[in-house]
Amino acid sequence: MYKYAIEIFYSEEDEGYIAVVPELAGCSAFGETEEAALKEIMTAIELWLETAEKEGREIPQPVGKELLRAIVDEKIAFRSARPQGAGT
């Protein structure tokens, strides 16, 4: 089973939660709660992968964990590079 990063955010316009999988183009779902959006995106991921396989499209390897690690490392490096007392 692939494990992709999932982003969930509240949409004022839609009055609900939107879940997206940035690594799977067009893979998104809606829910009235975060939990509902998460449940729906899991179904959407499964359908996206099934369709891609049937159509012979390349299925991207998940890189969400590595991307998150790079962002965290960058923030840590930025904090370390700031002079003492900066921003306080």
C-alpha positions in Angstrom: 0.0 0.0 0.0 1.3 3.4 -0.9 1.4 6.1 1.8 1.0 9.6 0.4 0.9 12.9 2.2 -2.6 14.2 2.7 -3.4 17.9 3.2 -6.7 18.8 4.8 -7.9 22.4 5.1 -11.1 24.2 5.7 -12.8 26.0 2.8 -15.0 28.9 3.6 -16.4 28.9 0.1 -17.4 25.2 0.3 -18.2 25.4 4.0 -16.4 22.2 4.6 -13.0 20.4 4.6 -11.1 19.7 1.4 -8.5 16.9 1.4 -5.9 16.8 -1.4 -3.0 14.5 -2.2 -0.4 16.8 -3.9 1.5 13.8 -5.4 -1.6 12.5 -7.2 -2.7 15.1 -9.7 -6.4 15.9 -9.3 -6.9 13.6 -6.3 -9.1 15.5 -3.8 -12.2 15.0 -1.6 -14.7 16.9 0.5 -16.1 16.3 3.9 -18.2 18.3 6.4 -15.6 17.4 9.1 -11.9 16.7 8.9 -12.6 13.0 9.7 -15.1 12.8 6.8 -12.7 14.4 4.4 -10.0 12.0 5.5 -12.3 9.0 4.9 -13.3 10.3 1.5 -9.7 11.0 0.4 -8.7 7.4 1.3 -11.4 6.2 -1.1 -10.2 8.7 -3.7 -6.6 7.6 -3.4 -7.7 4.0 -3.9 -9.7 4.9 -7.0 -7.0 7.1 -8.4 -4.4 4.3 -8.1 -6.8 1.7 -9.6 -7.5 4.0 -12.6 -3.9 4.8 -13.2 -3.0 1.1 -13.2 -5.8 0.2 -15.6 -4.8 3.1 -17.9 -1.1 2.2 -17.7 -0.1 5.5 -16.2 3.0 5.8 -14.1 2.2 5.7 -10.3 4.4 8.2 -8.4 6.3 6.9 -5.4 5.3 8.7 -2.3 7.8 11.4 -1.2 5.7 13.2 1.4 7.8 11.9 4.3 11.0 13.0 2.6 9.5 16.4 1.7 8.3 16.9 5.3 11.8 16.0 6.6 13.4 18.5 4.2 11.0 21.3 5.4 11.7 20.5 9.1 15.5 20.3 8.5 15.3 23.7 6.7 13.4 25.3 9.6 15.9 23.9 12.1 18.8 25.2 10.0 17.2 28.6 9.7 16.7 28.8 13.5 20.3 27.8 14.1 21.5 30.5 11.7 19.6 33.3 13.3 21.6 35.5 15.7 20.8 35.1 19.4 17.9 37.3 20.5 16.7 37.8 16.9 12.9 37.9 16.6 12.3 38.2 20.3 
